[in-house]
Amino acid sequence: MSTSVLYDVPGPRSTRRHRLYGVATAAVLLAGTAWVVAVLADKEQLSGEKWDFASDPDTWRAILTGLRGTLEVAFFSILLALAFGAVFAVGRLSERRWLRWPATAVIEFFRAVPLLLLILFVFLGYGDSMGRFWALVIALTLYNGSVLAEIFRAGVLAVPRGQREAALAIGLTKSQAMRLVLVPQAVRTMMPAIISQSVVALKDSALGYVIAYSELSHTAKDIYVFYNNPLQAGLLIAAVYVVLNYSLSKLAVFLEARQRRTTGGNATSAPTRVESGMGGVGAV
């Protein structure tokens, strides 16, 4: 099919106009960049002295402590969110209303509540008894677990219906069909989405700043308060987050590519839009 059917090739006037727009946009961007650099230079934010903190061993010890706090929160919240999501996904897929409706209500509630408010609610309500660490972990678990429950449910529903019917035809119970046939197939297609949600959980751990939990963003505050360099401290901590999140994102890409190779490119991809209906396949 000719591309001109979908896109009209611009004529000489349109070409000149588009080039003019491109030049004007580039000029605006350059002017904006020059203005930002001038403001930073005027406030002495570009001097090398502002980066002296990076050569202080205490700075890196503080960053490693904050990194450890971030990774610990991320590890436990992701682990518990996976368990939470699996349990409530099974409940939402159940044919029994007394299981499906409460599971649906819990999932939809915690998906709808802003995570920042959820963290504050858990901390202010139970922080004295559980501490900042577990208050943050539980809040992240409830939110990310609810999202993972929908990922699990969508992954199971993405398995061809004939797989469940064949499992029931050979004498498996509904629970056995779910555990032995549907879930193993769904896990392979859900893995990239699970890794992506893990990246979200890792980034969301920065919200522990609001309850003064010692993670990377809180470490950045301690650094710039001591050295009076918020821009440089923020850039350094941002670079650490970029490395962490990029590594997990590349892992998701690797797993997705591996899944395509092992299935010959015919694997059913995990749905990106989960359904909000109350029905589902019988899990229990």
C-alpha positions as CSV (number, residue, x, y, z in Angstrom):
1,M,0.0,0.0,0.0
2,S,1.3,3.5,-0.9
3,T,2.1,5.6,2.1
4,S,0.5,8.6,0.4
5,V,-2.9,7.0,1.2
6,L,-2.3,7.5,4.8
7,Y,0.0,10.6,4.7
8,D,0.0,13.5,2.2
9,V,3.6,14.2,1.1
10,P,4.2,17.9,1.9
11,G,4.8,20.3,-1.0
12,P,7.5,22.9,-1.3
13,R,5.6,25.4,0.9
14,S,4.8,22.9,3.6
15,T,8.4,21.7,3.6
16,R,9.7,25.2,4.0
17,R,7.1,25.9,6.8
18,H,8.0,22.7,8.6
19,R,11.7,23.6,8.4
20,L,10.9,27.0,9.8
21,Y,9.0,25.5,12.7
22,G,11.9,23.2,13.4
23,V,14.4,26.1,13.4
24,A,12.1,28.2,15.6
25,T,11.6,25.3,18.1
26,A,15.4,24.6,18.2
27,A,16.0,28.3,18.8
28,V,13.5,28.4,21.7
29,L,15.0,25.3,23.3
30,L,18.5,26.7,23.0
31,A,17.4,30.0,24.4
32,G,15.7,28.3,27.3
33,T,18.8,26.2,28.0
34,A,21.0,29.2,27.9
35,W,18.7,31.0,30.3
36,V,18.8,28.1,32.8
37,V,22.6,27.9,32.6
38,A,22.9,31.7,33.1
39,V,20.6,31.5,36.2
40,L,22.5,28.6,37.6
41,A,25.8,30.3,37.0
42,D,24.6,33.5,38.6
43,K,23.6,31.6,41.7
44,E,27.0,29.8,41.7
45,Q,25.5,26.4,41.2
46,L,27.9,25.4,38.4
47,S,31.1,25.9,40.4
48,G,33.2,22.8,41.1
49,E,33.1,23.5,44.8
50,K,29.5,22.4,44.8
51,W,30.6,18.9,43.8
52,D,33.3,18.6,46.5
53,F,30.8,16.5,48.6
54,A,31.2,13.7,46.1
55,S,34.8,13.1,47.2
56,D,33.8,12.8,50.8
57,P,33.7,9.2,52.0
58,D,30.9,10.1,54.5
59,T,28.7,11.1,51.5
60,W,29.0,7.7,50.0
61,R,28.5,6.0,53.3
62,A,25.3,7.9,53.7
63,I,24.2,7.0,50.1
64,L,24.9,3.4,50.7
65,T,22.9,3.5,53.9
66,G,20.0,5.1,52.0
67,L,20.4,2.6,49.1
68,R,20.2,-0.2,51.6
69,G,17.0,1.2,53.1
70,T,15.5,1.6,49.6
71,L,16.3,-1.9,48.5
72,E,15.1,-3.4,51.8
73,V,11.7,-1.7,51.5
74,A,11.5,-2.6,47.8
75,F,12.4,-6.2,48.4
76,F,9.9,-6.9,51.2
77,S,7.1,-4.8,49.6
78,I,7.5,-6.6,46.2
79,L,7.6,-10.0,47.9
80,L,4.5,-9.4,49.9
81,A,2.8,-7.7,47.0
82,L,3.3,-10.8,44.9
83,A,1.7,-12.9,47.6
84,F,-1.1,-10.4,48.2
85,G,-1.8,-10.1,44.4
86,A,-1.8,-13.9,43.9
87,V,-4.3,-14.5,46.8
88,F,-6.7,-11.7,45.8
89,A,-6.4,-12.6,42.1
90,V,-7.6,-16.1,42.9
91,G,-10.4,-14.6,45.0
92,R,-11.5,-12.4,42.1
93,L,-11.4,-15.2,39.6
94,S,-13.6,-17.4,41.9
95,E,-17.1,-18.4,40.8
96,R,-18.2,-18.0,44.4
97,R,-19.7,-14.5,45.1
98,W,-18.7,-14.5,48.8
99,L,-15.0,-14.7,47.6
100,R,-15.2,-12.7,44.4
101,W,-17.0,-9.6,45.7
102,P,-14.9,-8.9,48.8
103,A,-11.7,-9.6,46.7
104,T,-12.9,-7.2,44.1
105,A,-13.8,-4.5,46.7
106,V,-10.3,-4.7,48.3
107,I,-8.5,-4.6,45.0
108,E,-10.5,-1.6,43.7
109,F,-10.2,0.3,46.9
110,F,-6.5,0.1,47.3
111,R,-5.9,0.8,43.6
112,A,-8.1,4.0,43.9
113,V,-6.5,5.4,47.1
114,P,-3.5,7.7,46.4
115,L,-0.3,5.9,47.6
116,L,0.9,9.0,49.5
117,L,-2.3,9.1,51.5
118,L,-2.1,5.4,52.1
119,I,1.4,5.7,53.5
120,L,0.4,8.5,55.8
121,F,-2.7,6.7,56.9
122,V,-0.8,3.5,57.8
123,F,2.0,5.4,59.5
124,L,-0.2,7.8,61.5
125,G,-2.5,4.9,62.5
126,Y,0.0,2.1,63.2
127,G,3.4,3.7,63.0
128,D,4.0,3.7,66.7
129,S,3.5,-0.1,66.9
130,M,5.2,-1.2,63.6
131,G,7.7,1.6,62.9
132,R,8.5,3.5,59.8
133,F,9.9,0.6,57.8
134,W,6.9,-1.7,58.1
135,A,4.4,1.2,57.7
136,L,6.0,2.0,54.3
137,V,6.3,-1.7,53.4
138,I,2.6,-2.4,54.2
139,A,1.4,0.7,52.3
140,L,3.5,-0.3,49.2
141,T,2.2,-3.9,49.5
142,L,-1.4,-2.9,49.6
143,Y,-1.1,-0.6,46.6
144,N,1.2,-2.7,44.4
145,G,-0.4,-5.9,45.5
146,S,-3.8,-4.7,44.2
147,V,-2.2,-3.7,40.9
148,L,-0.5,-7.1,40.6
149,A,-3.7,-8.9,41.4
150,E,-5.2,-7.3,38.3
151,I,-2.1,-8.3,36.3
152,F,-2.4,-11.9,37.5
153,R,-6.1,-12.0,36.7
154,A,-5.6,-10.6,33.2
155,G,-2.8,-13.0,32.6
156,V,-4.9,-16.0,33.5
157,L,-7.8,-14.8,31.4
158,A,-5.4,-14.3,28.5
159,V,-4.7,-18.1,28.4
160,P,-6.8,-19.6,25.7
161,R,-10.1,-20.9,27.1
162,G,-9.5,-24.3,25.5
163,Q,-6.7,-24.9,27.9
164,R,-9.0,-24.8,30.9
165,E,-11.7,-26.9,29.1
166,A,-9.1,-29.5,28.2
167,A,-7.9,-29.7,31.8
168,L,-11.4,-30.2,33.1
169,A,-12.1,-32.8,30.4
170,I,-9.3,-35.0,31.6
171,G,-10.7,-35.0,35.1
172,L,-8.8,-32.1,36.8
173,T,-10.8,-30.1,39.3
174,K,-11.1,-26.3,38.8
175,S,-8.4,-25.7,41.4
176,Q,-6.1,-28.2,39.8
177,A,-6.7,-26.8,36.4
178,M,-5.8,-23.3,37.7
179,R,-2.7,-24.5,39.6
180,L,-1.3,-27.0,37.1
181,V,-2.4,-25.6,33.7
182,L,-3.5,-22.0,33.6
183,V,-1.0,-20.4,36.1
184,P,2.2,-21.9,34.6
185,Q,1.2,-20.6,31.2
186,A,0.1,-17.2,32.5
187,V,3.3,-16.6,34.5
188,R,5.4,-16.6,31.4
189,T,3.3,-13.9,29.7
190,M,2.9,-11.9,32.9
191,M,6.6,-11.7,33.8
192,P,7.5,-8.5,32.0
193,A,4.4,-6.8,33.5
194,I,5.4,-8.1,37.0
195,I,9.0,-6.7,36.5
196,S,7.6,-3.3,35.4
197,Q,5.4,-3.1,38.5
198,S,8.5,-4.0,40.6
199,V,10.1,-0.9,39.0
200,V,7.1,1.1,40.1
201,A,7.4,-0.2,43.7
202,L,11.1,0.6,43.8
203,K,10.4,4.2,42.6
204,D,7.5,4.6,45.0
205,S,9.7,3.7,47.9
206,A,11.0,7.3,47.6
207,L,7.6,8.4,49.1
208,G,9.0,7.2,52.5
209,Y,10.5,10.7,52.6
210,V,7.2,12.0,54.0
211,I,7.5,9.7,57.1
212,A,11.2,10.4,57.5
213,Y,12.2,6.8,56.6
214,S,16.0,6.6,55.8
215,E,16.0,5.9,52.1
216,L,17.7,7.6,49.1
217,S,15.5,10.7,48.8
218,H,15.8,11.3,52.6
219,T,19.5,10.8,52.2
220,A,19.6,13.5,49.5
221,K,17.9,15.9,51.9
222,D,20.6,15.2,54.6
223,I,23.3,15.8,52.1
224,Y,22.1,19.0,50.6
225,V,21.2,20.4,54.1
226,F,24.8,19.8,55.2
227,Y,26.6,20.9,52.0
228,N,24.0,23.5,50.9
229,N,23.8,22.0,47.3
230,P,20.3,20.7,46.6
231,L,20.9,20.6,42.8
232,Q,24.0,18.6,43.0
233,A,22.7,16.2,45.7
234,G,19.5,15.7,43.8
235,L,21.3,15.0,40.5
236,L,23.5,12.4,42.2
237,I,20.6,10.6,43.9
238,A,18.7,10.8,40.7
239,A,21.6,9.0,38.9
240,V,21.4,6.2,41.4
241,Y,17.7,5.8,40.9
242,V,18.2,5.8,37.1
243,V,20.7,3.0,37.3
244,L,18.4,0.9,39.5
245,N,15.3,1.4,37.5
246,Y,17.1,1.0,34.2
247,S,18.5,-2.3,35.3
248,L,15.1,-3.6,36.3
249,S,13.6,-2.3,33.0
250,K,16.3,-4.1,31.0
251,L,15.5,-7.2,32.9
252,A,11.9,-6.9,31.8
253,V,12.9,-6.4,28.2
254,F,15.2,-9.4,28.4
255,L,12.5,-11.6,29.8
256,E,10.0,-10.5,27.2
257,A,12.5,-11.2,24.4
258,R,13.3,-14.6,25.9
259,Q,9.7,-15.4,26.0
260,R,9.3,-14.5,22.4
261,R,12.2,-16.8,21.4
262,T,11.0,-19.7,23.4
263,T,7.5,-19.5,22.0
264,G,8.4,-18.7,18.5
265,G,6.9,-15.2,18.7
266,N,3.4,-16.6,19.1
267,A,3.0,-16.2,22.8
268,T,0.0,-14.3,24.0
269,S,1.2,-11.0,25.5
270,A,0.0,-10.0,28.9
271,P,-2.9,-7.5,28.6
272,T,-2.0,-3.9,29.4
273,R,-5.6,-3.0,30.1
274,V,-7.2,-5.1,32.8
275,E,-10.9,-5.7,32.7
276,S,-13.0,-4.4,35.6
277,G,-15.8,-6.9,35.4
278,M,-16.8,-9.1,38.3
279,G,-16.8,-12.4,36.5
280,G,-13.9,-14.7,35.7
281,V,-12.9,-18.3,35.4
282,G,-13.5,-20.6,38.3
283,A,-10.4,-20.7,40.6
284,V,-11.8,-22.3,43.7
